[in-house]
Amino acid sequence: MAEDAGIDTPTLAAEEGVRRRDFINIAAVSAAGVGGLATLYPLISQMSASEDVLALSSTEVDLSAIEPGQAIKAIFRKQPVFIRNLTPAEIAEADKVDVASLRDPQTLAERTQEGHENWLITMGVCTHLGCVPSGVAEGEVKGEFGGYFCPCHGSHYDVAARIRKGPAPLNLQVPEYEFLSDTVVKIG
Amino acid sequence: MSFPWANEYKPSHPLMQWMDEKLPLPRLVYNAVGGGYEVPRNLNYMYNFGFLAGLCLMIQIITGVVLAMHYAPNTLVAFDSTEHIMRDVNWGWMLRYGHANGASAFFVVVYAHIFRGFYYGSYKAPREMVWLLGVVIFLLMMATAFMGYVLPWGQMSFWGAQVITGLFSAIPLVGDPLREWLLGGFAPDNAALNRFFSLHFLLPFVILGVVILHIWALHINGSTNPTGVEVKSKSDTVPFHPYYTAKDGWTVGLFMLIYSAFVFFMPNALGHPDNYIPANPMQTPAHIVPEWYFWPFYAILRAFTVDFLIVPAKLMGVLAMFSAILVWFFLPWLDKSPVRSAKYRPLYRKFFWVLVLDVAILAYCGGAPAEEPFVMISQIASLYYFLHFFVIVPIVSSIERPDPLPFSITESVLGHDGQAALGAKA
């Protein structure tokens, strides 16, 4: 490329040091390189979540019909969210666990909001590989710790949806949410 | 390899002579798979699977391109368009069953091809590049098959996509953003389905390209053979055409019999009924498993249930699963034995069959539910799998005393080799 066998090569080749042709080569390759990278960026970026997908980022749920001990599945970002109304006994059971012994140490209080300690709101997405654990509806398998059980690879979550057994590395994720009133929660 | 005694392409028809001067494509074909390509005379039936793999790729490309004329990659209609193919499109049921069972057939053939390579040492010098390209083809096949399985947008499609893309979230720091980038969202949805369709259409042609490189690299040194002894003289080889075209043609017939039995008489035997339920992001099927050809690797993924030092179990499983294939890239250098064929390697031969058994056990566990005793069996079998490649193969190749090799391919076939003996004296 640089060593162009053009007609004026003999005179250019005779010159020592930086030649005019070197500058042109470097400038051309740099411009093409920067241009190539600039083209690559949109090609990679187009695969990220689009605006309409990101726009689905909040949802409001009415909690008034959920009795203590019951749970529902809501939809947030097209994924399930588990909303569970804990009974005092379940809260006591969750608080009794030695936090230091957990794989992902968190107290129930850290996973709920002050004044709404009975409302456990978590993503219904197993932190292992993303299956939906069972244990929301009456009669579903709740696992060895009375919370949720993921059938795909056998992860057991406790009543505070903390990972207790199986391959999942983390507790069920608590999404961002705020209580708009005592019975309406806005997730996201 | 172009041995000096190979037939030369001599077009007799003026048109073919004209063509040979302008674009020698017929010459290329003649020298690649015709009378001009000399092949060891002693290849057994295990050497037919390469040709069959090429046939499978063609079946997949042809049925796939045709299916794409009727399929719609949108979450709202993907499932319905698949059923439309099955019920309304002329011969649609045959094309789709042919494509779905074609994928299984492709993997059967390719696994036989790979294990042929393990047994006869096809990966050894000077054919390392043939082997490396083959591993690349296998990885591309896995990606293609996975994305293809997502397209009907049934329950197994959806949850397969969720779990497999979930593997990437195990990568520290960049895992979750990477997964969202791959999916174009927080969970598999329209963006993911669309791009999977696009890539599922593209990758077979990439595979075709690498297959051409694979064959090109193969033809630099020529095929191995069951003795592992290199070609020495003209009496060791026969022209590819008509000898191996005929032999490959015969196994194509056998293959089509078995393949057709699946397509026409038990088209869903290898599938999962759950995939005839439309995808439901709110409900995971009780027992999700990948297609059978991923089972050995899926078992390795699931074998890691406890954290190892600072590495979480999930990441360990993912690393192990990918390593199970990536280790093949290093096989030509892990196996230092100069003897290629297991026929003359009594110790390696035993361990080869143990590996076959081990992979079969892994496959069985991968298809079984994630509960005892399958978890523990998977753990032991996974451990053995890696022991085989990293410990057993290197040690065996240094301590083993191989059986005496035949002087030449001809000698192994006829019991004597007059021609090569003359050549050796001269």
HADDOCK unambig.tbl for C-alpha pairs under 7 A between the chains (distance, minus, plus):
assign (segid A and resid 47 and name CA) (segid B and resid 181 and name CA) 5.72 0.50 0.50
assign (segid A and resid 47 and name CA) (segid B and resid 182 and name CA) 6.66 0.50 0.50
assign (segid A and resid 47 and name CA) (segid B and resid 184 and name CA) 5.41 0.50 0.50
assign (segid A and resid 48 and name CA) (segid B and resid 180 and name CA) 6.67 0.50 0.50
assign (segid A and resid 48 and name CA) (segid B and resid 181 and name CA) 4.39 0.50 0.50
assign (segid A and resid 48 and name CA) (segid B and resid 184 and name CA) 4.62 0.50 0.50
assign (segid A and resid 48 and name CA) (segid B and resid 185 and name CA) 7.00 0.50 0.50
assign (segid A and resid 49 and name CA) (segid B and resid 180 and name CA) 6.83 0.50 0.50
assign (segid A and resid 49 and name CA) (segid B and resid 181 and name CA) 6.59 0.50 0.50
assign (segid A and resid 49 and name CA) (segid B and resid 184 and name CA) 4.06 0.50 0.50
assign (segid A and resid 49 and name CA) (segid B and resid 185 and name CA) 4.55 0.50 0.50
assign (segid A and resid 50 and name CA) (segid B and resid 184 and name CA) 6.84 0.50 0.50
assign (segid A and resid 53 and name CA) (segid B and resid 185 and name CA) 6.34 0.50 0.50
assign (segid A and resid 77 and name CA) (segid B and resid 186 and name CA) 6.93 0.50 0.50
assign (segid A and resid 79 and name CA) (segid B and resid 187 and name CA) 6.91 0.50 0.50
assign (segid A and resid 79 and name CA) (segid B and resid 281 and name CA) 6.52 0.50 0.50
assign (segid A and resid 79 and name CA) (segid B and resid 282 and name CA) 6.83 0.50 0.50
assign (segid A and resid 80 and name CA) (segid B and resid 282 and name CA) 5.70 0.50 0.50
assign (segid A and resid 128 and name CA) (segid B and resid 314 and name CA) 6.52 0.50 0.50
assign (segid A and resid 129 and name CA) (segid B and resid 163 and name CA) 4.79 0.50 0.50
assign (segid A and resid 129 and name CA) (segid B and resid 166 and name CA) 4.59 0.50 0.50
assign (segid A and resid 129 and name CA) (segid B and resid 167 and name CA) 6.39 0.50 0.50
assign (segid A and resid 130 and name CA) (segid B and resid 162 and name CA) 6.00 0.50 0.50
assign (segid A and resid 130 and name CA) (segid B and resid 163 and name CA) 5.90 0.50 0.50
assign (segid A and resid 130 and name CA) (segid B and resid 166 and name CA) 6.13 0.50 0.50
assign (segid A and resid 131 and name CA) (segid B and resid 284 and name CA) 6.00 0.50 0.50
assign (segid A and resid 132 and name CA) (segid B and resid 282 and name CA) 6.90 0.50 0.50
assign (segid A and resid 132 and name CA) (segid B and resid 283 and name CA) 6.26 0.50 0.50
assign (segid A and resid 132 and name CA) (segid B and resid 284 and name CA) 5.47 0.50 0.50
assign (segid A and resid 151 and name CA) (segid B and resid 286 and name CA) 5.77 0.50 0.50
assign (segid A and resid 151 and name CA) (segid B and resid 287 and name CA) 6.69 0.50 0.50
assign (segid A and resid 152 and name CA) (segid B and resid 287 and name CA) 6.24 0.50 0.50
assign (segid A and resid 152 and name CA) (segid B and resid 288 and name CA) 6.07 0.50 0.50
assign (segid A and resid 153 and name CA) (segid B and resid 370 and name CA) 5.36 0.50 0.50
assign (segid A and resid 154 and name CA) (segid B and resid 370 and name CA) 6.30 0.50 0.50
assign (segid A and resid 166 and name CA) (segid B and resid 305 and name CA) 6.04 0.50 0.50
assign (segid A and resid 167 and name CA) (segid B and resid 305 and name CA) 4.76 0.50 0.50
assign (segid A and resid 167 and name CA) (segid B and resid 306 and name CA) 6.64 0.50 0.50
assign (segid A and resid 167 and name CA) (segid B and resid 313 and name CA) 5.97 0.50 0.50
assign (segid A and resid 167 and name CA) (segid B and resid 314 and name CA) 6.12 0.50 0.50
assign (segid A and resid 168 and name CA) (segid B and resid 314 and name CA) 6.65 0.50 0.50
assign (segid A and resid 169 and name CA) (segid B and resid 312 and name CA) 6.43 0.50 0.50
assign (segid A and resid 169 and name CA) (segid B and resid 314 and name CA) 6.66 0.50 0.50
